[in-house]
Amino acid sequence: MKRTYFENIRAGIVSTVVGLSLTVRHLWAARRRRSELYVTDPNYFAQDTGMVTLTYPHEQLPLPDNARYQLHNEMDDCIVCDKCAKICPVDCIDIEPIRSSEEIGKASDGSSIRLYAAKFDIDMAKCCFCGLCTTVCPTECLTMTHEYDFSSFDVGEMLFPFANLTAAQATEKRALWDQYQLEKEAFKRNELAKPAASPPADAPAPPVADAPAKRPVFRPGIKPKT
């Protein structure tokens, strides 16, 4: 059965009043803000009213302690072991170590540092935030910070360098290591080239050790009958 002209007008007015009442009710509830709860809180889904919009970046939601965002490396504690680069599933960590002939320093946990880091680059554009690199780090110098807003229009700005050597210093350290290797090889060759020192003519002959007594050969006898 078709509605009459006045019935359509009445239905439109009713739907408008219902919609406006819903809008006014939400506006009235937006006078207060919802409390900041984590998903694990049992009352997380009980908050069906209140304002949820934040005026970012002036306001930010609190982050949990185990949040995994931008990587940071404390180079003073890094021993350049290369474990983080090996375990990374997306190869976002690039390390170029330089060996040293002596101990460079000590990490905060007492580990010896014997390698320089000519390059320690982390490409956050490739990072999948799995956290494996921070797990295998023996000195815990590689951590994930709470800094999550590092977006950029240039993907090249997502590459974060942490090396503690300049290009000139890295070249100097490589030259020192090459020189150390050459000196080490020259010393080995000189030691091998030296003739064996012969004993003087009047030196007494070394005592001849007594020959060990021969043990009698064991010959099994006939097993007696029982």
KEVEXVEX-254599 format. One record per residue (C-alpha): residue number from 1; residue in one letter; x, y, z; chain. Coordinates in pm, whole numbers. Layout:
! residues N
ROTI  pos  code      xx      yy      zz  unit
ROTI  NUM     A       X       Y       Z     A
...
***
This chain:
! residues 226
ROTI  pos  code      xx      yy      zz  unit
ROTI    1     M       0       0       0     A
ROTI    2     K     143     338    -103     A
ROTI    3     R     188     615     151     A
ROTI    4     T      -7     929     114     A
ROTI    5     Y     147    1272      76     A
ROTI    6     F     114    1364     442     A
ROTI    7     E     241    1026     561     A
ROTI    8     N     565    1082     368     A
ROTI    9     I     604    1423     529     A
ROTI   10     R     546    1275     874     A
ROTI   11     A     803     996     813     A
ROTI   12     G    1064    1251     700     A
ROTI   13     I    1012    1465    1009     A
ROTI   14     V    1042    1162    1238     A
ROTI   15     S    1366    1040    1075     A
ROTI   16     T    1513    1393    1094     A
ROTI   17     V    1430    1424    1464     A
ROTI   18     V    1582    1081    1536     A
ROTI   19     G    1901    1169    1348     A
ROTI   20     L    1937    1508    1517     A
ROTI   21     S    1878    1356    1859     A
ROTI   22     L    2159    1106    1794     A
ROTI   23     T    2392    1386    1687     A
ROTI   24     V    2309    1598    1989     A
ROTI   25     R    2363    1301    2219     A
ROTI   26     H    2712    1238    2077     A
ROTI   27     L    2797    1608    2098     A
ROTI   28     W    2696    1613    2462     A
ROTI   29     A    2904    1301    2536     A
ROTI   30     A    3207    1459    2363     A
ROTI   31     R    3244    1707    2649     A
ROTI   32     R    3478    1458    2814     A
ROTI   33     R    3761    1245    2675     A
ROTI   34     R    3781     870    2689     A
ROTI   35     S    4038     734    2932     A
ROTI   36     E    4358     599    2777     A
ROTI   37     L    4342     223    2809     A
ROTI   38     Y    4535     -57    2641     A
ROTI   39     V    4365    -340    2455     A
ROTI   40     T    4450    -579    2738     A
ROTI   41     D    4237    -377    2981     A
ROTI   42     P    3898    -547    3046     A
ROTI   43     N    3721    -208    3020     A
ROTI   44     Y    3872    -122    2681     A
ROTI   45     F    3551    -196    2484     A
ROTI   46     A    3322     -61    2757     A
ROTI   47     Q    3394     298    2658     A
ROTI   48     D    3134     368    2392     A
ROTI   49     T    3108     743    2450     A
ROTI   50     G    3354    1029    2479     A
ROTI   51     M    3601    1209    2255     A
ROTI   52     V    3882     999    2107     A
ROTI   53     T    4051    1244    1868     A
ROTI   54     L    4395    1375    1968     A
ROTI   55     T    4548    1702    1850     A
ROTI   56     Y    4868    1542    1720     A
ROTI   57     P    5157    1627    1759     A
ROTI   58     H    5064    1831    2067     A
ROTI   59     E    4900    1522    2219     A
ROTI   60     Q    5023    1166    2189     A
ROTI   61     L    4904     833    2317     A
ROTI   62     P    5128     665    2578     A
ROTI   63     L    5342     385    2438     A
ROTI   64     P    5409      54    2616     A
ROTI   65     D    5756     -26    2741     A
ROTI   66     N    5802    -303    2484     A
ROTI   67     A    5710     -82    2188     A
ROTI   68     R    5918    -149    1875     A
ROTI   69     Y    5985     157    1663     A
ROTI   70     Q    6298     335    1537     A
ROTI   71     L    6629     159    1601     A
ROTI   72     H    6914     327    1785     A
ROTI   73     N    7269     203    1837     A
ROTI   74     E    7496     321    2119     A
ROTI   75     M    7832     299    1945     A
ROTI   76     D    8032     337    2268     A
ROTI   77     D    7906      -9    2373     A
ROTI   78     C    7908    -169    2026     A
ROTI   79     I    8176    -437    1971     A
ROTI   80     V    8092    -459    1595     A
ROTI   81     C    8022    -831    1622     A
ROTI   82     D    7794    -824    1312     A
ROTI   83     K    7531   -1050    1475     A
ROTI   84     C    7251    -800    1416     A
ROTI   85     A    7328    -777    1045     A
ROTI   86     K    7341   -1155    1009     A
ROTI   87     I    7006   -1222    1179     A
ROTI   88     C    6817    -936    1009     A
ROTI   89     P    6557   -1098     777     A
ROTI   90     V    6535    -795     545     A
ROTI   91     D    6907    -694     539     A
ROTI   92     C    6843    -341     661     A
ROTI   93     I    7168    -325     865     A
ROTI   94     D    7496    -268     679     A
ROTI   95     I    7821    -296     878     A
ROTI   96     E    8182    -256     758     A
ROTI   97     P    8428    -350    1035     A
ROTI   98     I    8799    -265    1048     A
ROTI   99     R    9033    -477    1259     A
ROTI  100     S    9274    -336    1510     A
ROTI  101     S    9606    -479    1631     A
ROTI  102     E    9526    -388    1991     A
ROTI  103     E    9228    -340    2219     A
ROTI  104     I    9040     -19    2142     A
ROTI  105     G    8836       4    2458     A
ROTI  106     K    8579    -160    2682     A
ROTI  107     A    8202    -175    2659     A
ROTI  108     S    7982    -100    2959     A
ROTI  109     D    7951    -472    3035     A
ROTI  110     G    8329    -523    3023     A
ROTI  111     S    8350    -671    2673     A
ROTI  112     S    8666    -591    2479     A
ROTI  113     I    8630    -376    2166     A
ROTI  114     R    8879    -472    1896     A
ROTI  115     L    8695    -360    1583     A
ROTI  116     Y    8626     -18    1437     A
ROTI  117     A    8297      53    1258     A
ROTI  118     A    8375     223     928     A
ROTI  119     K    8007     187     841     A
ROTI  120     F    7703     111    1055     A
ROTI  121     D    7393     208     859     A
ROTI  122     I    7034     112     940     A
ROTI  123     D    6775     155     664     A
ROTI  124     M    6447     205     847     A
ROTI  125     A    6262     201     513     A
ROTI  126     K    6337    -175     497     A
ROTI  127     C    6298    -253     867     A
ROTI  128     C    6008    -485     956     A
ROTI  129     F    6035    -406    1331     A
ROTI  130     C    6076    -770    1429     A
ROTI  131     G    6323    -690    1708     A
ROTI  132     L    6555    -985    1636     A
ROTI  133     C    6860    -760    1613     A
ROTI  134     T    6805    -628    1965     A
ROTI  135     T    6763    -983    2096     A
ROTI  136     V    7100   -1115    1973     A
ROTI  137     C    7300    -803    2062     A
ROTI  138     P    7549    -924    2328     A
ROTI  139     T    7609    -578    2482     A
ROTI  140     E    7248    -454    2444     A
ROTI  141     C    7370    -144    2261     A
ROTI  142     L    7107    -181    1985     A
ROTI  143     T    6759     -89    2107     A
ROTI  144     M    6420       8    1969     A
ROTI  145     T    6310     352    2081     A
ROTI  146     H    5963     505    2117     A
ROTI  147     E    6027     735    1819     A
ROTI  148     Y    5772     632    1557     A
ROTI  149     D    5722     956    1363     A
ROTI  150     F    6022     953    1128     A
ROTI  151     S    5838     963     796     A
ROTI  152     S    5993    1161     510     A
ROTI  153     F    5924    1251     148     A
ROTI  154     D    6279    1138      55     A
ROTI  155     V    6347     768     113     A
ROTI  156     G    6716     847     144     A
ROTI  157     E    6648    1022     474     A
ROTI  158     M    6533     689     621     A
ROTI  159     L    6898     573     628     A
ROTI  160     F    7044     637     975     A
ROTI  161     P    7427     619    1007     A
ROTI  162     F    7585     530    1341     A
ROTI  163     A    7953     485    1244     A
ROTI  164     N    8204     643    1480     A
ROTI  165     L    8471     700    1212     A
ROTI  166     T    8493     952     930     A
ROTI  167     A    8604     848     582     A
ROTI  168     A    8958     978     645     A
ROTI  169     Q    8982     799     979     A
ROTI  170     A    8856     474     826     A
ROTI  171     T    9125     495     554     A
ROTI  172     E    9391     555     819     A
ROTI  173     K    9277     256    1028     A
ROTI  174     R    9280      28     722     A
ROTI  175     A    9634     139     638     A
ROTI  176     L    9748      69     995     A
ROTI  177     W    9598    -281     985     A
ROTI  178     D    9759    -355     646     A
ROTI  179     Q   10095    -236     778     A
ROTI  180     Y   10055    -457    1085     A
ROTI  181     Q    9982    -758     865     A
ROTI  182     L   10288    -690     647     A
ROTI  183     E   10514    -660     951     A
ROTI  184     K   10372    -982    1093     A
ROTI  185     E   10435   -1172     769     A
ROTI  186     A   10790   -1029     745     A
ROTI  187     F   10864   -1141    1101     A
ROTI  188     K   10744   -1494    1022     A
ROTI  189     R   10962   -1513     711     A
ROTI  190     N   11268   -1397     904     A
ROTI  191     E   11209   -1657    1173     A
ROTI  192     L   11181   -1935     914     A
ROTI  193     A   11491   -1814     726     A
ROTI  194     K   11718   -1835    1033     A
ROTI  195     P   11945   -2148    1023     A
ROTI  196     A   11927   -2391    1309     A
ROTI  197     A   12201   -2312    1564     A
ROTI  198     S   12466   -2592    1566     A
ROTI  199     P   12615   -2695    1906     A
ROTI  200     P   12989   -2617    1965     A
ROTI  201     A   13247   -2888    1898     A
ROTI  202     D   13358   -2925    2261     A
ROTI  203     A   13006   -2951    2393     A
ROTI  204     P   12927   -3279    2563     A
ROTI  205     A   12700   -3512    2380     A
ROTI  206     P   12350   -3524    2512     A
ROTI  207     P   12281   -3821    2734     A
ROTI  208     V   12124   -4114    2562     A
ROTI  209     A   11808   -4219    2729     A
ROTI  210     D   11791   -4579    2833     A
ROTI  211     A   11588   -4789    2601     A
ROTI  212     P   11265   -4894    2762     A
ROTI  213     A   11256   -5252    2874     A
ROTI  214     K   11058   -5475    2650     A
ROTI  215     R   10750   -5620    2804     A
ROTI  216     P   10714   -5996    2779     A
ROTI  217     V   10473   -6114    2523     A
ROTI  218     F   10159   -6245    2688     A
ROTI  219     R   10075   -6595    2580     A
ROTI  220     P    9737   -6719    2693     A
ROTI  221     G    9741   -7067    2840     A
ROTI  222     I    9486   -7344    2820     A
ROTI  223     K    9176   -7265    3015     A
ROTI  224     P    9132   -7526    3288     A
ROTI  225     K    8826   -7739    3280     A
ROTI  226     T    8580   -7699    3562     A
***
